[in-house]
Amino acid sequence: MTQRAFFGIDVVFGAARAGWLETPHGRVQTPAFMPVGTQGAVKGLLPSQLEAAGVQMLLGNAYHLHLRPGEQVVAGLGGLHGFMAWPHPILTDSGGFQVLSLAELRRVTDEGVEFRSHIDGARLVLTPERATEIQNALGADVIMAFDDCVPYPCERDAAQVAMRRTLAWARRCQRAHARPADRALFAIVQGSVFDDLRVECAERLVDMDFAGYAVGGLSVGEGDELMYRVLDATVPRLPANKPRYLMGVGTPMNLIECIERGVDLFDCVLPTRNGRSGHAFTARGIVRLRNLRHRDDPRPLDATCDCATCRGFSRGYLRHLFHAREIAAAVLTSLHNVTFYQRLVRGCRRAILEGRLAAFKSAFLEATSQPEDTERA
């Protein structure tokens, strides 16, 4: 099944690519980072704030939205775009990872996954067909094939069974996909940390001709070295003319390293999760706002940042909000972190276009090699 072309590349620098992804809700310039709006909202942030931060595309999750409020409720309230008042592109994950990490009494068979809801314990069954149907009803621009995601560490035999099940499920998702013209279906490469399984999975999925390809099952405890090795084996096997998406990654340095390896799309909870705990990403590394050294500090979080937080509030004020348990603390720091991630991927894109990604990476490493919070107060 050949789907319409909706991805293009402007410049390739080494393995890194600066390109674009065309969707019914607008064009996304890549590399791009998607904040995670698992249940139809990015924690603590309004759509207008996300737009101001430069966000182009959001991620939602079919597992969570199916459980609450239900895909038919979302569809009846204008689809996911209308439901969450986000008129720009959206990608939905199929729920494979959430079933692995959240569901109790989970039983995986070749047919699908039987599990109990983490909300109320209700017995549910999720199959490739059902996951695809749910995502079509939600109405995202990009939907993901249902996959069998294994934990780390994982025995090779178990990883091989899950990889081959992922291949079979991908084919079933493809057959069940009712809206290929306006819902791009991406396949997910699995295989744990076994290079040959990853290569086999990638090559067989490429033969099926999906609109795009994701690498899943990483950043689950294997560490950066293993993750990069898996990507070095996998990414070159994916089509040069299709988007490449690394799921659930990662730190700012992870993004740069993976962009260098040819990845186009990312998502991760780190900007907002760290924001809620008082950890701010800056051009000088992480600032821990709860530290005493920031009590009287009049400086913004990051003098190089133009977000509303950095334009309007001091570190001292933000520290006060965290210690006073004010909700605004998490909101303001999350807004800054999301803006930081958007600036980072835009900076990578410019560096690729200008042929200086290696210099960009070197400058980033140098600037963050001695974070401010490790210096003497």
C-alpha positions in Angstrom: 0.0 0.0 0.0 1.7 3.2 -1.1 0.7 6.3 0.8 1.0 9.8 -0.5 4.3 11.5 -0.3 4.4 14.0 2.6 8.0 14.2 3.5 10.9 16.1 1.9 14.5 16.8 2.7 16.1 20.3 2.2 19.7 19.5 3.2 21.7 16.5 4.2 24.8 17.1 6.3 26.6 13.8 7.0 23.8 11.6 8.2 21.8 14.5 9.6 18.8 15.8 7.7 16.9 19.1 7.6 13.5 18.5 6.1 9.8 18.9 6.4 6.7 16.9 7.1 3.4 17.9 5.4 0.2 17.1 7.3 -3.5 18.1 7.0 -2.9 20.5 9.9 0.3 22.2 8.6 3.9 21.6 7.8 6.5 20.6 10.4 10.1 21.5 9.9 12.5 18.8 10.9 14.3 17.9 13.1 11.3 18.5 15.4 10.6 17.7 19.0 7.0 16.9 20.2 6.0 17.7 23.8 4.0 14.9 25.3 0.3 15.5 25.7 -0.6 12.0 26.8 -4.2 12.6 27.8 -5.0 15.4 25.5 -3.0 18.1 27.3 0.7 18.9 27.9 0.9 19.0 31.7 0.7 22.6 33.0 0.6 24.4 29.6 -2.1 25.9 27.4 -2.1 25.5 23.6 -1.3 29.3 23.3 1.8 28.8 25.5 2.9 25.9 23.4 2.5 28.0 20.2 4.5 30.8 21.8 7.2 28.3 22.7 7.5 27.4 19.0 6.0 23.9 19.2 4.9 22.6 15.8 3.5 19.1 16.7 2.2 17.4 19.8 2.0 13.7 20.9 -1.1 12.1 22.3 -1.7 8.5 23.5 -4.4 6.2 22.2 -4.2 3.9 25.3 -5.0 6.7 27.7 -7.5 8.5 25.6 -9.3 5.2 24.9 -9.6 4.5 28.6 -10.6 8.1 29.4 -12.8 9.8 28.0 -13.0 7.3 25.1 -12.3 7.8 21.4 -15.9 8.3 20.5 -16.3 11.1 23.0 -13.2 12.8 21.5 -14.5 12.3 18.0 -17.8 13.8 19.0 -16.1 16.9 20.4 -14.3 17.7 17.2 -11.6 15.0 17.0 -8.4 15.4 19.0 -7.5 18.7 17.4 -10.8 20.3 18.4 -11.0 18.5 21.7 -7.7 19.9 22.9 -7.9 23.2 20.9 -4.7 22.5 19.1 -5.0 23.3 15.3 -1.5 22.0 14.4 -0.2 18.5 13.7 -0.7 15.7 16.2 0.8 12.2 16.4 -0.8 9.5 18.5 1.1 6.5 20.0 -0.7 3.2 19.7 -0.4 2.3 23.3 2.0 -0.6 23.1 4.5 0.9 25.5 1.8 2.0 28.0 0.4 -1.5 28.1 3.9 -2.8 28.9 4.5 -0.2 31.6 1.1 0.5 33.2 -1.3 -2.4 32.7 -1.7 -5.0 35.4 -2.2 -8.7 34.7 -1.1 -8.3 31.2 -1.2 -11.3 28.8 0.4 -11.0 25.3 -0.5 -13.4 22.6 -0.2 -13.3 18.8 -3.7 -12.0 18.7 -3.1 -8.9 20.9 -2.9 -7.9 24.5 -5.4 -8.7 27.3 -4.9 -6.5 30.3 -6.6 -4.7 33.2 -6.9 -1.0 33.1 -4.6 0.9 35.5 -7.5 3.2 36.2 -10.3 0.9 37.4 -9.1 -2.7 36.8 -11.5 -3.3 34.0 -10.6 -6.2 31.7 -9.7 -4.9 28.2 -8.3 -6.3 24.9 -6.2 -4.3 22.5 -5.4 -5.8 19.1 -3.6 -4.2 16.1 -7.0 -3.6 14.5 -8.5 -2.1 17.6 -5.5 0.2 18.2 -5.7 1.4 14.6 -9.5 2.0 14.8 -9.0 4.0 18.0 -6.4 6.2 16.5 -8.5 6.8 13.3 -11.3 7.9 15.5 -9.1 10.2 17.5 -8.1 11.9 14.2 -4.4 12.5 14.6 -2.3 13.4 11.5 0.2 10.6 12.2 -0.7 7.3 13.9 1.5 4.5 15.1 1.3 0.7 14.4 0.6 -1.4 17.5 3.9 -3.0 18.6 5.1 -5.5 21.2 7.5 -3.5 23.3 9.8 -5.5 25.6 11.5 -4.3 28.8 15.2 -4.0 29.3 17.0 -6.2 30.0 15.4 -8.8 27.8 16.6 -12.3 26.8 17.3 -12.6 23.1 14.6 -15.3 22.5 11.9 -13.0 24.1 13.1 -10.1 22.0 13.0 -12.1 18.9 9.4 -13.3 19.6 8.3 -9.7 20.3 10.1 -8.4 17.2 8.4 -10.9 14.9 5.0 -10.3 16.6 5.6 -6.6 15.9 6.1 -7.4 12.2 2.8 -9.4 12.1 1.0 -6.7 14.0 2.3 -4.0 11.7 0.9 -5.8 8.6 -2.5 -6.1 10.4 -2.5 -2.4 11.3 -1.8 -1.6 7.7 -4.7 -3.7 6.5 -7.0 -2.1 9.2 -6.0 1.5 8.4 -9.1 3.2 7.0 -7.7 6.7 6.3 -4.3 6.4 4.6 -4.9 9.6 2.6 -5.0 11.8 5.7 -3.7 9.7 8.5 -0.1 8.7 8.0 0.7 5.3 9.5 4.2 4.8 10.9 5.7 1.4 11.7 7.9 0.8 14.8 11.2 -1.1 14.7 11.7 -3.3 17.7 14.4 -5.8 18.7 15.7 -4.6 22.1 19.5 -4.1 22.0 20.2 -6.9 19.5 21.5 -5.4 16.3 20.6 -8.2 14.0 17.0 -8.3 15.3 16.8 -4.5 14.7 18.1 -4.8 11.2 15.8 -7.7 10.4 12.8 -5.8 11.7 13.7 -2.6 9.9 14.3 -4.3 6.6 11.0 -6.2 6.7 9.0 -3.2 7.7 10.6 -1.2 4.8 9.4 -3.9 2.4 5.8 -3.2 3.7 6.1 0.5 2.6 4.9 2.6 5.5 4.6 6.4 5.5 7.3 6.6 8.1 9.4 4.6 10.5 9.9 4.8 14.3 12.5 3.2 16.5 10.9 2.1 19.7 11.9 0.3 22.8 14.9 2.5 23.6 15.6 4.8 26.6 14.2 2.1 28.8 17.3 1.6 31.0 19.9 0.4 28.4 22.0 3.6 28.7 23.2 6.0 26.0 26.0 3.9 24.6 23.7 0.9 23.8 21.1 3.2 22.5 23.5 4.9 20.1 24.9 1.5 19.0 21.3 0.3 18.2 20.6 3.5 16.2 23.9 3.1 14.3 22.8 -0.3 13.2 19.1 0.6 12.5 18.8 4.1 11.1 20.8 3.5 7.9 18.4 0.6 7.1 15.4 3.0 7.0 14.4 4.8 3.8 16.1 8.1 3.1 12.9 9.5 1.7 10.7 8.7 4.7 10.6 10.4 8.2 12.4 8.7 11.1 11.1 9.0 14.6 12.9 8.0 17.8 10.3 7.4 20.5 10.7 8.6 24.1 14.1 10.3 23.8 15.5 12.2 25.5 18.1 14.7 27.0 19.3 17.7 25.0 22.6 15.8 24.2 20.6 12.7 23.2 18.7 14.8 20.7 21.9 16.3 19.1 23.6 12.8 19.0 20.5 11.3 17.4 20.0 14.1 14.9 23.6 13.5 13.8 22.6 9.9 13.2 19.7 10.9 10.9 16.7 11.0 13.2 14.0 13.6 12.3 11.3 13.4 15.1 11.5 13.1 18.8 9.2 13.1 21.8 9.9 12.9 25.6 8.3 13.9 28.9 11.6 15.4 30.2 10.9 19.1 29.6 7.7 19.1 31.6 8.5 16.4 34.1 11.8 18.1 35.0 10.0 21.5 35.0 7.6 20.2 37.6 10.5 19.1 39.8 12.4 22.5 39.5 15.0 21.4 37.1 15.5 23.9 34.2 17.4 23.3 31.0 19.6 26.2 30.1 22.4 27.1 27.7 24.8 26.5 30.7 23.3 23.2 31.7 20.6 22.3 34.3 19.6 24.8 36.9 18.1 23.3 40.1 15.8 26.0 41.3 15.2 24.6 44.8 18.9 25.2 45.7 19.6 27.9 48.3 22.0 29.6 46.0 19.1 30.9 43.9 17.2 32.5 46.8 18.4 36.1 46.1 19.3 35.6 42.5 17.8 38.4 40.3 18.9 36.8 37.0 16.5 35.0 34.6 16.8 31.3 34.2 18.7 31.7 30.9 19.9 35.0 29.6 19.9 33.6 26.0 16.2 32.7 26.2 13.2 34.9 25.1 10.4 32.8 26.7 7.9 34.5 28.9 9.5 33.0 32.0 12.9 34.4 31.2 11.6 37.7 30.1 9.5 38.3 33.3 10.7 36.4 36.3 13.9 35.9 38.4 15.4 32.7 39.6 14.8 34.0 43.1 11.1 34.3 42.4 10.9 30.9 40.8 12.7 29.3 43.8 10.2 31.0 46.1 7.3 29.5 44.1 8.7 26.0 44.4 9.2 26.3 48.1 5.7 27.9 48.5 4.2 24.9 46.5 2.6 27.3 44.0 1.4 25.7 40.8 2.9 28.6 38.8 6.4 27.2 39.6 5.8 24.1 37.5 4.0 26.1 34.8 6.7 28.7 34.4 9.6 26.2 34.5 7.9 23.8 32.1 7.2 26.6 29.7 10.9 27.5 29.7 12.0 23.9 29.3 9.7 23.3 26.3 10.9 26.6 24.7 14.5 25.4 25.3 13.9 22.1 23.5 12.3 23.9 20.6 15.2 26.3 20.3 17.6 23.4 20.5 16.1 21.5 17.5 15.7 24.8 15.6 19.4 25.4 16.2 20.3 22.0 15.0 18.2 22.5 11.8 20.0 25.8 11.1 23.3 24.2 11.7 22.5 21.4 9.2 21.4 23.9 6.6 24.6 25.9 7.1 26.9 22.8 7.2 28.1 23.3 10.8 26.3 20.7 12.9 29.6 19.4 14.3 30.6 22.9 15.5 27.1 23.4 16.9 27.5 20.2 18.9 31.0 21.1 20.1 29.8 24.6 21.3 26.9 23.0 23.1 29.1 20.5 24.9 31.5 23.2 25.9 28.8 25.5 27.2 27.2 22.8 29.3 30.3 21.0 30.5 30.3 22.9 33.8 26.7 23.6 34.8 26.1 26.7 36.9 24.9 24.6 39.9 28.3 22.9 40.2 30.1 26.2 40.6 30.7 27.8 44.0 27.7 29.9 45.0 
